[in-house]
């Protein structure tokens, strides 16, 4: 419509007015882009979140009422623990103006250790465990700690891993109902290469879900899990060599992991079976894997066997 008006005005010789309208049209288009770019999908805002208290809430219920601060963490994550005093300080300072919500990854993190962490650091904000991985997937989590800020309109205004000055500045502004520059919510769209596996080809597939760091990073806080991770890879190496009729595949978590980490892990454990990073977290999410290591056996496209933790007793004769 506006373009038609510009054409008419130009045809009548009023080029200055036409130029002004073109500029205005450009500004409107730009403003429209920024107005929509930060909007989170309704599916994310309506995602049910169950707190440790049993209460269920959604992010949508805060729209028009309060800004929202979400922090993803794990009890075995050292930076997460180091940032806990800051997290509680935010709750105490802004809890009446900003809704603060802690989200535990629920990866190798049982309920009792989560509750103990809350006690150790005196954390009083509402806390949920992302046991199905829905929130981690929705917000494209690639490592913890992970901070997200939404303004009172549900627009994304901060995304990062540090409890730093930029985060504090935005928290202060949101608490005062000040405007904070919006981020493009397309940052939450998965762009990494998809991992494709032919599990529907009628063959038996054995999928080892693990992480390149779980054998050493968890050594101090989860020594038993760290041992399981190391032993699992070694055991699967042996099983793969002894059972070539099975399609073996190592699927590595994308958390804190790049191709260099994968190469070092492959060399460290002399891995010869196919090994790949789940760049889009699609396979971990598909099978709701929240324990490292986990072995899943697929036949005719269906899961027929699963074991997590200690894999030393795995015997392929049952397949």
N, C-alpha and C positions, 0 to 999 in steps of 0.2 A: 504494500500500500504506500509506504513512505517513498519507496523507489519510484513509483508511478508519479507521485507528487513532484519529486525532484526532476523527473523528465519533463513534466509540464512546465515547471518554472524555468528550466534551462531553455526550453523551446521559446519562451517568451522573452528571453534575453537577460534574465536576472541571474547572472552567473554567480554573483557574490552570495546571494541568498541560497542558491543551489549548493555552493561550496560549504556554507555553514550547515546546511541540512545534512550533507554527506558526512561532515565531521561529527555532527550530533548522532547520526546513525552509527558511525563507527564506535563512538563512546558507549552508546546503548548496547551494542553487540558485546563490547568488552566487559561492561558492567554485568551483562547477563551471564557471560562466561564465569566471572568470578562469583556471581551470586549462586550459581548452580554447581560449580566445581567442588566446593567443600561439602556438599550435602552427602551424608552417609545413606546408604541404601536402607529402605524400610526394613528389610530382612535383618539388618544388623541392629537397628534401633529396637526392633520387636523381639530380639533373641532373648528367651527366658534365661535368667541368671539366678541360680539357687544358692543362697548364702549358707554358711555353716549353721546358722540358726534355724534353717529350714524355710525361711521366708524366700519367696520368689519375686523378682522384680525385672524390669526391662529398662533400657536406657531411655526409651521414649517417654517414660513417665516423668523424666526430669526436664523435658523440653518446655520452654516457656517459664520455667521455675528457677532452676539452678544450673550453673556450670557443673561440669563433671570431670573429675580427675581419676583415671584408671591407671593402676600400676600392676604389671605382671611380674611375678617373682617366683623363686624356688628356694626352699630352705637350704639347699646345698650350694646355691649360687653365692660365691663370696662377695662380689660387688653388691648383690641384693642385700646381704646382711650388713654390709658397710653403710648402705643407704637407709637402713631401717630407722635410725634416729631422725633423719630428715623427713621420712615418710610420716612418722608420728607427730613431728613438729607441725607439718602441714595440717594434719587432722586437728590438732589443738588450736592452731591459729585461725584456720579458715573453715573448719568443719560446719559452722553455722551458715556459711555463705556459699561454700562449694561442696558438692556431694563427693566424698572421697571413697573409693572402692578398691580394695586389694583383690587381686586375682592370682591365685596360686596355679602354676602350670599343671600340677597333679602328675608330673613325670618323675617316677621313682621317688615319690613323696607321699607316704601314707598319711592319713588324717591325723594320727597322733603326733607326727613330727611337725605338721603344719600348726597344730594347736600349741605345741611346745614353743615354736618360734614366735607365735603371737604373745605367749606369756613371757618369753625371754626378753622381748623388746617392748613389752607393754603396749602392743598395738591395739587400738580401740576402734579402728574404722571397720565397717562391714567388710567381710571377706568371703570369697567364693573359691571353689576349686573347679577348674576347667577340665573336669574328668573326661569329657567327650571331645575336647579340643575345639569346640565350636567357636569360642571367643578368640583363641589363638589364630584360627583360620580366618575369621572375619576381619581381624585387625592385622593380618599378615605378619605375625610375630616371627622374628628371625633370631632372637636372642634376648636374654634378660640381663639386668632389669630393663623394663620397657615401659615408658611413660607416655600417656595419651591424655590430651586435654580437649574437651568439647565445651564450647560456649553454651549459654543458656538456650540457644536456638538449635543445639545439637550439631553444630558445625565443628569440624576438626580444626583446631588451632595450634596444636603442638604434638610432635611425635619424636621421641628420642630415647636414649639410653642413660643419659647422665642426669644426676640431681645437681644441676648447675644454675648459674645466674640467669640464663635465658628462661629456664623453667620457672624459677622463682619470680622473675619479672612478670611473666604471663599470669602466674597464680595471683599475684598482687593486683594486677589489672582486672582480672575476672572477678576477684572478691569485691572490687569497687564498682562493678557493673560497667567497666570501661570496655571499649571495643578493642579486640585483638585481631590482628590480621589472620585471615583464614588460610588454611592449607588446602591444596588440591587433594580431594579424597581419592583421586585416581592413584595416589601413592599406595593405596591399600589393595590395588588390583594386582593379581599375580602376573608377572611378566617373564619369569624364568622358564627354561625349556621343560616341557612336560616329559616325565619318565613313562615310557610306554613298554609294557610287558605283555607278551602273548599268553596270558594265563587261561584263555579259553580254547587252546588248541588241542585239548584232549590229553595232554601230557600231565605228569605229576610235577608240580613246582614247589620248591622249598624256599621260602623267603626269610632271610635273616634280617631283622630290624635292629639296628645298633647305632652307635655314634662314635665318631673318630676319637673323642675325648673321654668317653666314659670309663676307660680302663685306668686313666691317670688323674683326671680332674676330680673324680669321685673318691679317690683313694683315701682322702682324709676324712671326709664327711660321711661317705657311704662305702667303707672298705669292702664289705661283702659284695655289693653291687659291682664295684670296680673289678673285683676278682672274677665275678661271673662274666663280665664283658670280655675280659682277656681270654678266659678259658673257653667261652662260647665260640669266639672266632677260630681258635685253634682246633676245637672239636669239629666245627663245621668244615674246616679245611680238610680234615681227615675223612669225614663222611662224604664230602663231595668227590674226593679221589676214589673212594671205594664204591661209590654208587653213581656212575656217570649217566645212568638211564634217567636219573632225576634232574630236572632243570633247576639248578641252584642259582640264587641271586641274593647278593648282599644289598640292602637298602639302607642308606646312611641318612641320619637326620640332618636337616639343613641348619640346625641351630649352631651358630658360631663356626660354620664349616664352609671351606672353599675347596677348589680343586687341589691346591697345594697340600692342604690337610689330608685330603683323600689319598694323594700320592704317598705321603709319609706314612699313613696308616697301612696302605697296601704293602709297602716295603717292610714296615715294622713287623707285620704278622705274616709276611710271605703269602699274601692272598692271591690265588690264581683264578678263583671263580669270579664271574661278573660282579662288579661292585659299582654302585652309582649313588649320587646324592639325590634325595627326593626334593628337588628344587622348589616344587610347588606344595610340598607337604601333602600331596594328594593320596599317597599310599598309606602313610601313617594315619591320615584322617579316615581314609576308606575303611581300614580295619581297626580303627580306634586303638591304636597302639600307644600306650603311655608308660611302658616299661622297657628299659634297655637291659639286657638283650631280650628279644622275643623272636621265636621261630614259629612261622605259620606255614602249614602245608595246604596246597590248593590242588584239588582234583576236579576235572570237568568244570572249572571256574568257581568251585565252591570250597569254602574252608572246611577241612576235615580234621585238622589237628592244630593245637596251639599250646605253646609252653613259654613261660617267661622266667627270667632269673637263671637258675641253675639248669643248664642244658646238657650236663654230663651224662644224664640217663637217657638221652634221646636215642632211639633205636629205629632205624629205617625199615626193619622187617615188618612193622605193622602197616606200612604203606604199600 
